[in-house]
Structures are given as structure tokens and as C-alpha cells.
């Protein structure tokens, strides 16, 4: 793959570019003596009060008022009619798919560029991830390439479309809002409808992002959020399922609580369920974090605009701005090299990390991971090119918090 | 099944017995005005300090020093050479089985009487739970019935035993230490060895219990613990994998962190992994809880001996004491009716709960749940009888804490 671990003698030119990039990063981040993490959580609200109150109540586990409060706050913030909090974003995505009865005879269309959980959640259901290409503008699924690909690969049999080559049902379209940037979700929703696939949104990275004013996570029949430690808000580990469908919401609640039927003392379960609910302790943290989300979003926007300004003069890299018509939460701020250049990318990664500024490349393509090498895939020219171009830079919500006008 | 929800006109005799049981419970529990929960956590140690320190450090997610400390403390307490903390007990059990490459062609022998997670963990791997009977003494798997059953059903093909009827491999034996009472684990380990099955222990309920001086969770090739809110110690939600095998321990750590290969910035994954690690925030709580475990165990022993004493005179119910040769953690204290008697059991449940003392029956048999109705099973006379006899009574660790000698 990238071969980043291979020793490379960097060229003088690449070292010079790396120095300019580090200088630009330092201009924004300031001359911090400690290493600058890629993304660290920011606890400046009621975190301790809520967690303390939670501990004092004794209700730290899967039942408690903070879970309900957190779900209500997420509902208020996203506008999603129903919210079910889960222990991780991965488990939320797993249930989003399981709710649609996706299983071993199915394929789910997934962008080749995403965190591994996107494909793994598909695999947990027994279905096969089927990888499709991205576009450089949003870094998400490319609706144009997808449409052209589907025209060739999808065949209507009865009421559903099937993969002509594998014979499996094309059950769902699973776009990802990569690094927080909304993908072209309206066009993808349109394609999903035309090809009779469920639209399930992986909004793990994009809480607070919007496309044409509508929050990501509210376009799909179901959507998953994540509150892992590296996300814009965190519950330690956590996630949520969003849906507008009351029946799916009830099923989500049921499946995430071991499918236990409600009864004051009896233990009856009517399906294979999961122990996937968010503990109240973690929800308490989440409630305090959500209260600060508007400030975090503002801070990250400010950070993004500062980055955009300082990288403007550099011709070898550009700062990836939110796609037209969208508001990104800028979860992970990203630079793109003008063209795929592995030696330069490696040089940038090594030099920035060496200088105490944490950076990282995009994930390896899911389609290249050993467990997915035999999965079906569309041509992936843009995704393949992108991993030689993308580099994430420090994006913590605290960087510009103090610079916000009161 | 139990039909507990059906309205029953209780007999005068049953009401009288219920009154005696309530009087005995009140004698032990005292005249509390608030409802007495079945099992509530007890936070009287360093919980606040550790959790606050964790929040202050910013490390609340899957990496952090409390996770390491918690694993070390569990290692010290159980003597298990390797400990891998997980987000739930269910996920720990799932990985315990996955580590042994248990999959769709396999069956796992499971006691019919357990919480649903025991069978679900088997189902997550694609394998089929195969239900076997219990004994009334330990409430766990009966080695005598199992041996006699295996003689009929198991057939050696090559190096492994198979189910003669289904053709599937008998891959593992999964005993459970029900309500904290150690099952006859030595005899079961012996049977597992003779029938070349992996012994995987569901020790979710039995942290602190011992059989012939050896802690439960250290007999199997792998074992799962749980720290759910209702367990003897809690992390909100949490669990742990125990093993003496360094290779399995490394694999457990790998599989529970999305099978990510170690690298300062690259994202490569070499297997379908899971987001199953315990967040540091929850581990912080766990560290404080573990420090108090010896006191909790002593308190629960005292509670058990008080219960045993007050129920001694009653002839219709007996208090279930730890099996000979074992030390139980008395996770859930349990009464057993002299014989299966659903009207009396229902009367006891209704009257105790009505009087503000929470009680519950044993779980419905796993073999009777709709998703497992087609699973293979041994004759289950004792388990079937048991669910008409067992009732759990309040068991929180705080009840006798103050009564312990300093």
C-alpha cells in the first residue's frame, strides 16, 4: 500500500515543502511546547457536575436519566425524530443495517475510503461490502461514478436490484460523511431510491454538519453517529442510531437491549439481541459535551478558516474546505496534495510528527484490506489516487474556542 | 412458560408462606422505607477521585492508564495471567469464542439456564448453541447428565467429536457460574478434555468466586467477566477476557480494537475486528470498585449467612448456599422452593415486589426462547423444574458492609 513505513531519503524539495507546511501549521496552532494531538476532547462544561451527579445517583449502567436526556438533546440538535444511544458508533451502524434485515444474501454499497468500521458493520450482518469510488470534492461517494457503475452492474429481479455478477441483492447504500464533510447525499438518496436500496448514513464523523441546511444523519432511513474519544463530542465510547421511523426506533431500542421484552421481573427475549446500550455514566458526559457543541462547531470553523488562509499561498497543498452548499463540522481538518505523491506525503507525515504536530494520512482503502480483498468493487481511480494525497492535521475543538466572540 | 403475568387468585396458604418470606427478608434487610432493589452498585471508595482524574486527563476513551491499571488489578485479583478489558461482558464472551475460531459449522454446549447473552454470544459467531441440563446443587451444568448425553450424541470423526444428529462439530463447552455459584467446573473441564472441546467459561456473574480455592474464570482456555451495573462490581458497562495463553491474549487485544495493526499513524487492519475495548472513563470507575471487592465479598457472605439463618425455619423454601468445596460471591442470593410450584412462585414474586422488596424468578430457559427453539438440546428435566422453583432476593453489596469487623 502506501509503504509509509519504508525508509525514504526525502528530497530537498520535499523537505522544503514540509518546512512550509509546518510553518503554516505553527502559525495557526501557536508555538506549543507539548505535542499537538490530531484531535483531543475538550471538557470545559458541566462534565464533572453531571458525572458526579450520575455516580451519586448509583445509576451508571444502561438505565438512567442521562441516557434519556442525551437522546432528547440529540433529537433537539439534529431534528431526528428518534434517537437511540448505543455503546459505540460501530454498534449503532451494525443495528442500522440489522434493522433493515440485511443479511448473508445481500451486498451493501460502501465507499472505499472510510474507517474500517463502515465495512465491518456490514460484515457483522453477514452481508458483503461492495466498494464504490469517491469524489475529491467531498471525499465521499461519487454519485456520478456510482450511477454509471450501477447501470452496468445492477439488474432488476422482481422488486429489487441484484448484482449481475454475484447474484446477491443490492440491499443498501451506505455513504459516509468523511472527516465531517457532507457527501453529496441528495444525489445519493435519489440513486438509492431509483435502485430501491435502503439509504443508511454513516454520520459517525459528521455530527453538526449539514447539507443544504439539513443535518447529516437525517437523510437515510437510519443513520449512525459516533462519540468515540476522537470525535467532535465524546462519551468515552458511544454512538447513536437516528431514524424518523417510529417502528424502526422501537426495534432499535429492543435489539440494543438484548431483545428483552418489557416486564417488571421476567426475562423473555424474542430475537437475537445485543448488549449495545450506552451506559448512563457515559451519557452524563455526553450531555455536558452536547451543550458545548455549538461552541465547538464555531471554534472548528474558525480553525478551518485560519488553516485555509495560511495554506492559500502554498501551491503544493490545498486545505480541503467544506463542499459547496454544505456546512462541515470540520471533524478532521485535511490537506490535499495537488497530485498523488507518496514520497512527499511520507515526508510531510514524518516531518510534522517529528516536529510534534500530529498528522496522519487517510485510511488505507477498505477494498485493499485482507478481509475485503475478495469483495466486489467498482473501478476506484479517485479513491486510489486520494490516499496518496490526503493528510489530516490537528483539529481539536479547543484551538479557537478562546478566539470566539462572546 | 411461567405464565407469571396471568392473574392468579393466590391461595391462603401461598399468601401465608409469602408473608413468612417477607418477614424473613425484612429481618435481614431492615425496615427500609424505600423499595429494596435486587442489586444496586455501591460507590464508597475512590470512584469520584479516579473518574475526576480521568476527566481531567482528557483520556476518556479506549486508551488510557486506567484501562491498563484495571487489567493489572484484575490480573492480581484473579491470578489470570492475561486480562483484556472490554466494553461489555457479552462482547468479552463473543471474543472468547471467536478466539477459538468457532463458526457456522460448530455447536457450543450451553446450560439451558442462563442469561440470554450466553447463547447470543454463540450465535454472534455463527455457531449454534446446544442446550444441556443443570443440577440443582450448583444451578450450573450437570457433569453427570452431560457425560451420559455426550456418550449418545457425540461421535468421533478424525480428531474432533461431532453431533451425530446435526453433523456439526462439538466445538466448545460453555459452562456458566449461575448467580455467582461455581458450577462443577473440574468435572466439566475433564469432560471437555475427553471430548476435545474448548472449555470457555462464562464467569460474568462470578468474579470473586472460587472452586477448590481456584478462582472461577481461570479454568477455561478463555473466560468472560461482566461489570454491568447489576454485577458485584460495575464499570457502568464492561467486561473482561481472561486467558493464560499469551497468543490468545494478544489476539483478544487485537480483535477488540478493530484488528488495527500498530503504527503511529497508519490505519491497517488485517481481520474483521470489533470496537469492543473498555473506555478509560469506565475503567477508572472499575479501578475504584475493584479496590472494594474484598469488602463486597465479605458483606455478601455475611448477607448470605443471615439469609440462610432466617430461612432455616421455613420448610417451603430453602436458601441456596454455595456448593460444597466452593466459595460463591453470592452475586444474586437465591431461594429455592422445595418443589416446582408456579402458583406459589408467582405469589411470592407478586407479594414481595408489592411490599417493596424486589425479587425475580430465574430466566426463562434459553431453549424455550423463540430464536433458539430449533437448537439441539439434551433432555432438560432439572432446568425445566428449576424455573418453577428459583427466586432471587435482594443482594446488594452494601447491606452488610457496616456490619463487617474493621
Interface residues (C-beta under 8 A of the other chain):
Chain A: X1 X2 X4 X5 X40 X41 X43 X47 X48 X51 X52 X55 X56 X58 X59 X60 X61 X62 X63 X87 X88 X89 X90 X91 X115 X116 X117 X120 X123 X124 X228 X229 X230 X234 X236 X237 X258 X259 X260 X263 X264 X265 X266 X267 X268 X269 X270 X271 X272 X273 X274 X275 X277 X279 X280 X281 X282 X285 X349 X353 X358 X359 X360 X361 X363 X364 X369 X370 X371
Chain B: X1 X2 X4 X5 X40 X41 X43 X47 X48 X51 X52 X55 X56 X58 X59 X60 X61 X62 X63 X87 X88 X89 X90 X91 X115 X116 X117 X120 X123 X124 X228 X229 X230 X234 X236 X237 X258 X259 X260 X263 X264 X265 X266 X267 X268 X269 X270 X271 X272 X273 X274 X275 X277 X279 X280 X281 X282 X285 X349 X353 X358 X359 X360 X361 X363 X364 X369 X370 X371
